[in-house]
Amino acid sequence: MEAEQGLPYPQRFWAILVIALGITLAVLDGAIANVALPTIARTLNAAPADSIWIVNAYQLTITISLLPLASLGDRIGYRRIYMTGLALFTVASLGCALSNSLVTLTVTRVIQGFGAAGIMSVNTALVRMIYPPDQLGRGVSINATVVAISSVIGPTIASGVLAIAPWPWLFAINVPIGLAALAVGTRALPRTPGHREPYDYVSALMNALVFGLAITAVDGLGHGEHRPYVIAEFVVAGVIGYFFVRRQLTQRAPLLPVDLMRIPVFALSVATSFCSFVAQMLAFVSLPFLLQDGFGMTQVQTGFLMTPWPLVIVFVAPLAGVLADRYSAGILGGVGLAILTAGLLLLATTGTHPTPVDIAWRMAVCGLGFGLFQSPNNRQMLSSAPRHRSGGASGMLGTARLSGQTLGAALVALIFGVAPQHGAVITLYAAAAFAAAAAVVSLMRLAGKRRAEAV
C-alpha cells in the first residue's frame, strides 16, 4: 500500500493509540501541575512565587522547542522525534517524582518540557501519515478529543491522587503509561523519509531567543513588571526576530515555515487558530474569578460549571472531523467561531444572580462552537502544506496554540490590573472580540479558495 494511503488495519489503530497516549501525558501533566502547585510548594518549603517556575519552566520549554523539533522531524523522520520525545518525557517524569527540592524539580520539568515538545511537534504530522487523505479529518479530530478529555479529567485525577498519595505520584504514574506507549510505538508508528539538508542550529537558537524573550515580555507586561525590562525584552526579541525571518527566507527547508506562510489558506488557518486560542485562554482564566468573586460560587461549583465547555468538545470534535472530510473548513470554522462568540457574549451578559443552569448551558454553547471549529481548522492547516513539510505544519499548529494561550493569559492579567472591579466581564468581551476576528479570518479562506480555483 502506498504511503499516501495511510497505514492498514490493525496497525492504524495501534499507531493512533500511541499518539493519543502521548498527547494525554503531555496535556495531563500541565493540568496536574497547576492543581498540585500549592501542595508541592508547601512540601518543598518553596515560596509561592518561586513555585510558579514548576509550571512556567515546562510551558516555556515546549514553546521555544516546538518549531526546531518539528523542523528536525522533517529532516530525520517524525517517528524518531516522537519516540525520542516520549522516552525523554517518561524518564523525566521519574526524575520529577524523585525530586526533593525546587531546583531539581524545575530542572527535570525543563527536561520533561523538551520531551513533551517532541510529542507535540510532530503528532499531527504522524496523523497525516497514519490516515489516508479522505479520512484525515477523523484522525485530527482524535487529537482534539483527547486534549478535551485530558483537560476535563486533569484536575480530577490530580485531586484523586493527592487524596491518597503524596505529590510525587502525580509524575510517577506517567512512567508505566509512557513505557507501554514506547513498546507499542516501536512496532506501530510509521517510518517516514526525511531530507539531507543540513540542520540549521543557528536558526534553532534564534528561534528559542525570539520566542523565549517575547513570551517573557508579554508575561511581564501582564503582571506589571518594571517597564524598562519589558521594553528591552520586546526590543531584543524584535531585532533577533528580524534577522531570524531574513535568515529563513534564504533556507531551502526553513525552521520557521515562512514557505508555508506564503500559502494563503495555511496562513489564514494559522491566524484563525491563534485568535481562537487567545479567546479561549481569556475566558478560561477569567471565568473562575467571575464565578467565585462575582457570583459567589465555591471552588467545587466552579469546577463543575466550567466542565460543560470541554465536555461538549469531546462529543462535537469527532463529528466535526467527519464533516471536515466533506465540507469546507472555512465554513465550519466560521460557523463554529460565530457560535463561540455568541456563547462568550452570553456569559458576559449573564446578570448578577444566575443559576447554575444559566451558566452551564452558556458554557456548553462555547464548547459547541470551539469543538466545531478546531478539527476542521487543523485538518486544513495540515492538508494545505506539502506532504514533505508536514513537520513544519505540525509545529506551526502547536506554536499558534501555545502563543495564543500565552497572549490570552497575559491579557487577562493586564485587564485585571487596569480594571480590577469589572475585569472578568471586560475580559469576556475581549474574548468575544478575538473569537469574532477568528470567525472573519476563517471565512476569508473561502474567498482565497475561489481565487485559487479561478486561476
Rosetta blueprint (number, residue, H / E / L):
1 M L
2 E L
3 A H
4 E H
5 Q H
6 G L
7 L L
8 P L
9 Y L
10 P L
11 Q H
12 R H
13 F H
14 W H
15 A H
16 I H
17 L H
18 V H
19 I H
20 A H
21 L H
22 G H
23 I H
24 T H
25 L H
26 A H
27 V H
28 L H
29 D H
30 G H
31 A H
32 I H
33 A H
34 N H
35 V H
36 A H
37 L H
38 P H
39 T H
40 I H
41 A H
42 R H
43 T H
44 L L
45 N L
46 A L
47 A L
48 P H
49 A H
50 D H
51 S H
52 I L
53 W H
54 I H
55 V H
56 N H
57 A H
58 Y H
59 Q H
60 L H
61 T H
62 I H
63 T H
64 I H
65 S H
66 L H
67 L H
68 P H
69 L H
70 A H
71 S H
72 L H
73 G H
74 D H
75 R H
76 I H
77 G L
78 Y H
79 R H
80 R H
81 I H
82 Y H
83 M H
84 T H
85 G H
86 L H
87 A H
88 L H
89 F H
90 T H
91 V H
92 A H
93 S H
94 L H
95 G H
96 C H
97 A H
98 L H
99 S L
100 N L
101 S L
102 L H
103 V H
104 T H
105 L H
106 T H
107 V H
108 T H
109 R H
110 V H
111 I H
112 Q H
113 G H
114 F H
115 G H
116 A H
117 A H
118 G H
119 I H
120 M H
121 S H
122 V H
123 N H
124 T H
125 A H
126 L H
127 V H
128 R H
129 M H
130 I H
131 Y L
132 P L
133 P H
134 D H
135 Q H
136 L H
137 G H
138 R H
139 G H
140 V H
141 S H
142 I H
143 N H
144 A H
145 T H
146 V H
147 V H
148 A H
149 I H
150 S H
151 S H
152 V H
153 I H
154 G H
155 P H
156 T H
157 I H
158 A H
159 S H
160 G H
161 V H
162 L H
163 A H
164 I H
165 A L
166 P L
167 W L
168 P H
169 W H
170 L H
171 F H
172 A H
173 I L
174 N H
175 V H
176 P H
177 I H
178 G H
179 L H
180 A H
181 A H
182 L H
183 A H
184 V H
185 G H
186 T H
187 R H
188 A H
189 L L
190 P L
191 R L
192 T L
193 P L
194 G L
195 H L
196 R L
197 E L
198 P L
199 Y L
200 D L
201 Y H
202 V H
203 S H
204 A H
205 L H
206 M H
207 N H
208 A H
209 L H
210 V H
211 F H
212 G H
213 L H
214 A H
215 I H
216 T H
217 A H
218 V H
219 D H
220 G H
221 L H
222 G H
223 H L
224 G L
225 E L
226 H L
227 R H
228 P H
229 Y H
230 V H
231 I H
232 A H
233 E H
234 F H
235 V H
236 V H
237 A H
238 G H
239 V H
240 I H
241 G H
242 Y H
243 F H
244 F H
245 V H
246 R H
247 R H
248 Q H
249 L L
250 T L
251 Q L
252 R L
253 A L
254 P L
255 L L
256 L L
257 P L
258 V H
259 D H
260 L H
261 M H
262 R L
263 I L
264 P H
265 V H
266 F H
267 A H
268 L H
269 S H
270 V H
271 A H
272 T H
273 S H
274 F H
275 C H
276 S H
277 F H
278 V H
279 A H
280 Q H
281 M H
282 L H
283 A H
284 F H
285 V H
286 S H
287 L H
288 P H
289 F H
290 L H
291 L H
292 Q H
293 D H
294 G H
295 F L
296 G L
297 M L
298 T L
299 Q H
300 V H
301 Q H
302 T H
303 G H
304 F H
305 L H
306 M H
307 T L
308 P H
309 W H
310 P H
311 L H
312 V H
313 I H
314 V H
315 F H
316 V H
317 A H
318 P H
319 L H
320 A H
321 G H
322 V H
323 L H
324 A H
325 D L
326 R L
327 Y L
328 S L
329 A H
330 G H
331 I H
332 L H
333 G H
334 G H
335 V H
336 G H
337 L H
338 A H
339 I H
340 L H
341 T H
342 A H
343 G H
344 L H
345 L H
346 L H
347 L H
348 A H
349 T L
350 T L
351 G L
352 T L
353 H L
354 P L
355 T L
356 P H
357 V H
358 D H
359 I H
360 A H
361 W H
362 R H
363 M H
364 A H
365 V H
366 C H
367 G H
368 L H
369 G H
370 F H
371 G H
372 L H
373 F H
374 Q H
375 S H
376 P H
377 N H
378 N H
379 R H
380 Q H
381 M H
382 L H
383 S H
384 S L
385 A L
386 P L
387 R H
388 H H
389 R H
390 S H
391 G H
392 G H
393 A H
394 S H
395 G H
396 M H
397 L H
398 G H
399 T H
400 A H
401 R H
402 L H
403 S H
404 G H
405 Q H
406 T H
407 L H
408 G H
409 A H
410 A H
411 L H
412 V H
413 A H
414 L H
415 I H
416 F H
417 G H
418 V H
419 A L
420 P L
421 Q L
422 H L
423 G H
424 A H
425 V H
426 I H
427 T H
428 L H
429 Y H
430 A H
431 A H
432 A H
433 A H
434 F H
435 A H
436 A H
437 A H
438 A H
439 A H
440 V H
441 V H
442 S H
443 L H
444 M H
445 R H
446 L H
447 A H
448 G H
449 K H
450 R H
451 R H
452 A H
453 E H
454 A H
455 V L
